[in-house]
Amino acid sequence: MRWLPLIAVLTSLALAGCTTTRPATYMVDTKGPYQLDTGDVVRVTVYGDAELSKTYRIDDNGAVAFPLVGPVAVRGSTTEDAARRLSRALANGYMRNPDVAVEIDQYRPFFIQGEIKTAGQFPYVYGMTVRAAISTAGGFSETADRDRAVVYRRQGNEMVKAAVDLDFPIFPGDTIVVQERWF
């Protein structure tokens, strides 16, 4: 009987070494300026020309169909880069020294599915987190994992998947999957 406590301690130490330590999350890039993509709506202001100053939707090819110059590719660029591209296109025979500003009028939507009340596509609001997205979708279902979710995000030509906590920032175009909890 004197050996029983010693055997219990040694057994618990041996079993502690059997546990695995897998990372619960995978890195997803959350830094850098916002890059325009299909579905975003931008407000273009051409100073001195009210007819060109409107909102434009970025089409499936990643371009803005701009009067006089035709489609101007803006996918993957920032609003400042898009303004420079539009300004160069207008300066190419249409206007002298055009002054162009581009702002985001409406972000492309995010998508949410899984163990929530209402799955689907919803408008993105700047600074949104997974928790806010779940609230937008009507909240959790009764069987939802209320501690984490999976976020799918396009990075270049790849789709990256990450298990994240509820305060993780999401971006326009992200897909959030709330999984079922396991008891």
Rosetta blueprint (number, residue, H / E / L):
1 M L
2 R L
3 W H
4 L H
5 P H
6 L H
7 I H
8 A H
9 V H
10 L H
11 T H
12 S H
13 L H
14 A H
15 L H
16 A H
17 G L
18 C L
19 T L
20 T L
21 T L
22 R L
23 P L
24 A L
25 T L
26 Y L
27 M L
28 V L
29 D L
30 T L
31 K L
32 G L
33 P L
34 Y L
35 Q L
36 L L
37 D L
38 T L
39 G L
40 D L
41 V E
42 V E
43 R E
44 V E
45 T E
46 V E
47 Y L
48 G L
49 D L
50 A L
51 E L
52 L L
53 S L
54 K E
55 T E
56 Y E
57 R E
58 I L
59 D L
60 D L
61 N L
62 G L
63 A E
64 V E
65 A E
66 F E
67 P L
68 L L
69 V L
70 G E
71 P E
72 V E
73 A E
74 V L
75 R L
76 G L
77 S L
78 T L
79 T H
80 E H
81 D H
82 A H
83 A H
84 R H
85 R H
86 L H
87 S H
88 R H
89 A H
90 L H
91 A H
92 N L
93 G L
94 Y L
95 M L
96 R L
97 N L
98 P L
99 D L
100 V E
101 A E
102 V E
103 E E
104 I E
105 D E
106 Q E
107 Y L
108 R L
109 P L
110 F E
111 F E
112 I E
113 Q E
114 G E
115 E L
116 I E
117 K L
118 T L
119 A L
120 G E
121 Q E
122 F E
123 P L
124 Y L
125 V L
126 Y L
127 G L
128 M L
129 T E
130 V H
131 R H
132 A H
133 A H
134 I H
135 S H
136 T H
137 A L
138 G L
139 G L
140 F E
141 S L
142 E L
143 T L
144 A E
145 D L
146 R L
147 D L
148 R E
149 A E
150 V E
151 V E
152 Y E
153 R E
154 R E
155 Q E
156 G L
157 N L
158 E E
159 M E
160 V E
161 K E
162 A E
163 A E
164 V E
165 D E
166 L L
167 D L
168 F L
169 P E
170 I L
171 F L
172 P L
173 G L
174 D L
175 T E
176 I E
177 V E
178 V E
179 Q L
180 E E
181 R L
182 W L
183 F L
